[in-house]
Amino acid sequence: MNSGDVKVMGLVVPAHLIEDIRVSVGRGVTVTIPADQAARSKDLWRGISQKCLFQLTSTGHHTASGPAPTIVTNTVDTSGLQNRLQALEERNATLEEESRLLRQTMTETAGQQQQTLDTILAAVQAGGGSVQHIYHGGSGPGVPREELADGSAPQFIPDEIKPTDAETRIDTVSEESESGVSSVAERLRKLRQKQ
């Protein structure tokens, strides 16, 4: 085999025909194309690029239209991954502890608020009982307040509601009931005269 010769193997069933040089290559069959024919044949190279033909090297190894494949070996630094894993596990443990403490604090606060609400409700249901402490903000006791509504009359209402120097006069006018439009017109005329 000459160094310029091209060795190809057929990949299609039943065979691939290289038309411009009139060579038929069957599937799985290896054919050597002389260098002068390979140089002038466009159909040979078109068949290789369309994957109808597979180009082989003279040593029996095939060559593709690109560079030879390389074997890549992965070298991973496992010590760095172990350190990162340990840091993440420590952070996870810290976050779980913070979450537990927050839940405990929320439960205690809710219990205190419920106790305060129960005390206020019991005082309201007692009806007239005095509430000693009112809590503001849910964190602690506020200033004790006196009962605002103890049942007594407010101080700004006078003892006598009716003024002593006022006179009231109510005039009543008796009218006879008349029917018809004329009676309505007569009453309207009387009212206008009074004004």
C-alpha positions as CSV (number, residue, x, y, z in Angstrom):
1,M,0.0,0.0,0.0
2,N,1.4,3.4,-1.0
3,S,1.6,6.1,1.6
4,G,-1.0,8.2,-0.3
5,D,-3.5,5.4,-0.6
6,V,-6.8,5.7,1.3
7,K,-8.2,2.7,3.0
8,V,-12.0,2.8,3.7
9,M,-14.7,0.5,5.0
10,G,-18.3,0.6,4.0
11,L,-20.9,1.5,6.7
12,V,-24.2,1.3,4.7
13,V,-26.2,-1.7,3.5
14,P,-25.8,-3.2,1.0
15,A,-23.0,-1.0,-0.4
16,H,-21.9,2.6,-1.0
17,L,-20.9,3.6,-4.5
18,I,-18.1,6.2,-5.0
19,E,-19.5,7.4,-8.3
20,D,-16.7,9.5,-9.8
21,I,-14.2,6.6,-9.6
22,R,-16.8,3.8,-9.9
23,V,-15.9,1.9,-6.8
24,S,-18.5,0.1,-4.7
25,V,-17.7,-0.5,-1.0
26,G,-19.9,-3.0,0.8
27,R,-20.9,-2.8,4.4
28,G,-18.0,-4.1,6.6
29,V,-15.8,-4.5,3.5
30,T,-12.4,-2.8,3.5
31,V,-11.3,-1.3,0.1
32,T,-8.0,0.5,-0.7
33,I,-8.3,3.5,-3.0
34,P,-5.1,4.4,-4.9
35,A,-3.6,7.8,-4.1
36,D,-4.1,9.3,-7.5
37,Q,-7.9,8.3,-7.5
38,A,-8.3,9.5,-3.9
39,A,-6.8,12.9,-4.7
40,R,-9.3,13.6,-7.6
41,S,-12.4,12.0,-6.1
42,K,-14.9,14.3,-4.5
43,D,-17.4,11.5,-3.8
44,L,-14.9,9.6,-1.7
45,W,-14.5,12.5,0.7
46,R,-18.2,13.3,0.6
47,G,-18.9,9.6,1.6
48,I,-16.5,9.8,4.5
49,S,-17.9,13.1,5.8
50,Q,-21.5,11.8,5.5
51,K,-20.5,8.7,7.5
52,C,-21.2,6.3,4.6
53,L,-17.6,5.3,4.6
54,F,-15.0,5.0,7.4
55,Q,-11.4,5.9,6.7
56,L,-8.8,3.5,8.2
57,T,-5.1,4.0,8.7
58,S,-2.5,1.7,7.3
59,T,-1.8,0.2,10.7
60,G,-5.4,-1.0,11.1
61,H,-6.4,1.8,13.4
62,H,-9.2,4.1,12.1
63,T,-8.8,7.8,11.9
64,A,-11.6,10.2,12.1
65,S,-11.8,13.6,10.5
66,G,-10.7,15.2,13.8
67,P,-7.9,14.7,16.2
68,A,-7.4,11.4,17.9
69,P,-9.3,10.9,21.1
70,T,-7.4,11.6,24.3
71,I,-7.9,9.8,27.6
72,V,-8.7,12.2,30.4
73,T,-8.0,11.2,33.9
74,N,-9.8,13.0,36.7
75,T,-7.7,13.9,39.7
76,V,-9.8,15.3,42.4
77,D,-8.4,16.9,45.5
78,T,-10.4,14.9,48.1
79,S,-8.9,16.7,51.1
80,G,-10.5,20.0,50.0
81,L,-13.8,18.3,49.6
82,Q,-13.5,16.7,53.0
83,N,-12.7,20.1,54.6
84,R,-15.7,21.7,52.9
85,L,-18.0,18.8,53.9
86,Q,-16.9,19.1,57.6
87,A,-17.5,22.9,57.5
88,L,-21.0,22.4,56.1
89,E,-21.8,19.8,58.7
90,E,-20.7,22.1,61.5
91,R,-22.8,25.0,60.0
92,N,-25.8,22.6,59.7
93,A,-25.5,21.7,63.4
94,T,-25.3,25.3,64.4
95,L,-28.4,26.2,62.4
96,E,-30.3,23.3,63.9
97,E,-29.4,24.5,67.4
98,E,-30.5,28.0,66.6
99,S,-33.8,26.7,65.2
100,R,-34.4,24.7,68.3
101,L,-33.8,27.7,70.6
102,L,-36.1,29.9,68.5
103,R,-38.9,27.4,68.6
104,Q,-38.5,27.1,72.4
105,T,-38.5,30.9,72.8
106,M,-41.6,31.2,70.6
107,T,-43.4,28.5,72.6
108,E,-42.6,30.2,76.0
109,T,-43.7,33.6,74.6
110,A,-46.9,32.2,73.3
111,G,-47.6,30.6,76.7
112,Q,-47.1,33.9,78.5
113,Q,-49.4,35.7,76.1
114,Q,-52.0,33.0,76.5
115,Q,-51.8,33.3,80.3
116,T,-52.2,37.1,80.1
117,L,-55.2,36.8,77.8
118,D,-56.8,34.2,80.1
119,T,-56.3,36.6,83.0
120,I,-57.9,39.5,81.1
121,L,-60.8,37.3,79.9
122,A,-61.5,36.0,83.4
123,A,-61.6,39.6,84.7
124,V,-64.0,40.7,81.9
125,Q,-66.2,37.7,82.5
126,A,-66.3,38.5,86.3
127,G,-68.0,41.8,85.3
128,G,-66.8,44.6,87.4
129,G,-63.7,43.0,88.8
130,S,-60.6,45.1,88.5
131,V,-57.7,44.1,86.4
132,Q,-54.6,44.7,88.3
133,H,-51.9,44.5,85.6
134,I,-52.2,45.1,81.9
135,Y,-49.3,43.9,79.8
136,H,-48.0,45.8,76.8
137,G,-45.9,44.2,74.0
138,G,-46.1,40.8,75.5
139,S,-42.6,41.0,77.1
140,G,-43.4,42.2,80.6
141,P,-45.8,44.0,82.9
142,G,-46.8,47.6,82.1
143,V,-48.0,50.2,84.4
144,P,-51.0,49.1,86.5
145,R,-54.1,51.0,85.6
146,E,-57.2,51.7,87.5
147,E,-60.5,50.4,86.3
148,L,-62.0,52.9,83.9
149,A,-65.6,51.8,84.0
150,D,-66.5,51.0,87.6
151,G,-70.3,51.5,87.2
152,S,-70.6,54.9,88.8
153,A,-71.8,58.0,86.9
154,P,-69.2,60.1,85.3
155,Q,-68.3,63.3,87.1
156,F,-69.2,65.7,84.2
157,I,-72.9,65.0,84.3
158,P,-74.8,67.4,86.6
159,D,-77.1,66.3,89.4
160,E,-80.1,67.9,87.7
161,I,-80.5,67.3,84.1
162,K,-83.4,69.8,83.7
163,P,-82.3,73.4,84.0
164,T,-84.2,75.4,86.6
165,D,-84.5,78.6,84.7
166,A,-85.6,77.2,81.3
167,E,-89.2,77.3,80.2
168,T,-90.7,75.1,77.6
169,R,-93.8,75.9,75.7
170,I,-95.5,73.7,73.2
171,D,-98.3,75.0,71.1
172,T,-100.7,72.6,69.6
173,V,-103.0,73.6,66.8
174,S,-106.1,71.6,66.3
175,E,-107.3,71.2,62.7
176,E,-110.2,69.6,61.3
177,S,-109.7,66.9,58.8
178,E,-111.0,68.0,55.4
179,S,-110.9,66.1,52.2
180,G,-110.1,67.2,48.8
181,V,-107.8,69.6,47.0
182,S,-109.5,72.7,48.3
183,S,-108.8,71.8,52.0
184,V,-105.1,71.4,51.2
185,A,-105.0,74.7,49.4
186,E,-106.7,76.4,52.3
187,R,-104.2,75.0,54.8
188,L,-101.3,76.1,52.6
189,R,-102.6,79.7,52.5
190,K,-103.0,79.7,56.3
191,L,-99.4,78.6,56.8
192,R,-98.1,81.3,54.4
193,Q,-100.0,84.0,56.3
194,K,-98.4,82.9,59.6
195,Q,-94.9,83.3,58.2
